[in-house]
Amino acid sequence: MATISDRLEYNVAGRFYVDSSCIDCDQCRVIAPNYFSRNEETGTSYVSRQPESEEGIAECKEASEACATSSIGDDGL
């Protein structure tokens, strides 16, 4: 399960985030490419844009459920 205290600093502010346990499996970027990006320097994914619609929230939740390391957090804000 993702840990808010381990949230990567380059996530945009908001409800969803990726923590440092990310292994760059690419699943989140495949499932929700409008919301997740890759940091080339660190080789990890991060939230580059927060969803504003129910559809976007559902995509981010689906990405979270598919995450191999449970690195995507949802603080519910």
Secondary structure, 3 states (H helix, E strand, C coil): CCCHHHECCCCCCCCEEEECCCCCCCHHHHHCCCCEEEECCCCEEEECCCCCCHHHHHHHHHHHHHCCCCCEEECCC
